[in-house]
Amino acid sequence: MADKKFLIVDYDKKSLESMIKLFEPRNIQVVTAADGIDAYEKFKAEKPDLVIMEAMLPRLHGFDLTQKIFQETKGRVPVVIVTAVYKGHQYRNEALRNFGASDYFEKPFDQNKFLKSVLSLVQNEVDVGEEIPEIPDLPGEETVMENLAQRLRKQPPSAKKE
């Protein structure tokens, strides 16, 4: 995990600090922002592997920023919403379906469940350039598709979303 970078965005300094402490033992590089505009600028400059943000942000709302990141990266950079303000299934569903959030947590949240979700989002990344095997030269050897199918069967199942 040492090669991963997370952008954490929250207007509440205490929440920001507690979130940073969750990732310190995992040697994840953390970049922070306190508002939506600063977060977007840091997102473009720092190119994080994952973004965690409060939905209610000054200067650019978290849902709008989530949608912007989702559209610009075509969903390749997961965004996890963590909010104390927008509680209920209607907000969760809207964030996941309409804005492109990868997961959604209401504060206070179960830290183990949160960490499991966040870490699974970055551990399941596959660098396609490194994973595609060479095409076999000899007839009778596995085809590329068979080889990939075998690799996919060996991967652990993705964490289920609630």
MOUR-V31404 format. One record per residue. N is the residue number from 1. OMEGA is omega in whole degrees, -180 to 180 (999 if undefined). NEAR is the number of other C-alpha atoms within 8 Angstrom. Layout:
[[N;OMEGA;NEAR] [N;OMEGA;NEAR]]
This chain:
[[1;-175;6] [2;-179;7] [3;-178;6] [4;179;9] [5;179;12] [6;170;13] [7;180;15] [8;-174;14] [9;176;15] [10;178;13] [11;-178;11] [12;-175;7] [13;-180;8] [14;178;6] [15;179;8] [16;-180;13] [17;-180;8] [18;178;8] [19;178;9] [20;-179;10] [21;178;8] [22;-174;8] [23;179;10] [24;-178;8] [25;-178;7] [26;179;7] [27;177;8] [28;177;13] [29;-177;9] [30;174;10] [31;-177;10] [32;174;9] [33;-178;13] [34;177;13] [35;-174;13] [36;-179;15] [37;178;8] [38;179;9] [39;-179;13] [40;178;9] [41;178;8] [42;177;12] [43;-179;10] [44;-177;7] [45;-172;6] [46;-179;7] [47;-179;8] [48;177;11] [49;-177;10] [50;178;12] [51;175;13] [52;-178;12] [53;169;13] [54;180;13] [55;-178;12] [56;-179;8] [57;173;13] [58;173;9] [59;174;7] [60;-176;10] [61;-179;11] [62;178;13] [63;179;9] [64;179;9] [65;177;11] [66;-180;12] [67;180;12] [68;179;8] [69;-180;11] [70;-178;16] [71;-177;8] [72;-178;7] [73;-177;8] [74;177;7] [75;-177;10] [76;178;6] [77;-179;12] [78;176;13] [79;179;15] [80;178;14] [81;175;14] [82;-173;12] [83;174;13] [84;-172;9] [85;-174;6] [86;-177;8] [87;178;9] [88;-177;6] [89;-178;6] [90;179;6] [91;178;9] [92;-180;10] [93;180;9] [94;-179;9] [95;-178;13] [96;-175;12] [97;-172;8] [98;-175;8] [99;175;12] [100;177;12] [101;179;15] [102;176;8] [103;-172;10] [104;180;11] [105;175;10] [106;177;10] [107;-10;7] [108;-177;5] [109;177;7] [110;-176;6] [111;180;6] [112;179;6] [113;179;7] [114;-180;10] [115;179;9] [116;180;8] [117;-177;10] [118;-178;9] [119;178;8] [120;179;10] [121;-180;9] [122;179;10] [123;-178;6] [124;178;7] [125;178;6] [126;175;5] [127;-173;6] [128;-179;6] [129;-179;5] [130;-172;6] [131;-177;7] [132;-178;8] [133;175;8] [134;177;5] [135;-178;6] [136;-180;9] [137;-174;5] [138;175;5] [139;180;5] [140;176;4] [141;-180;7] [142;175;7] [143;179;8] [144;-178;11] [145;178;6] [146;179;8] [147;179;10] [148;179;10] [149;178;8] [150;180;8] [151;-180;8] [152;178;7] [153;-178;7] [154;-179;6] [155;177;6] [156;180;5] [157;179;4] [158;177;6] [159;-179;6] [160;176;4] [161;177;4] [162;999;2]]
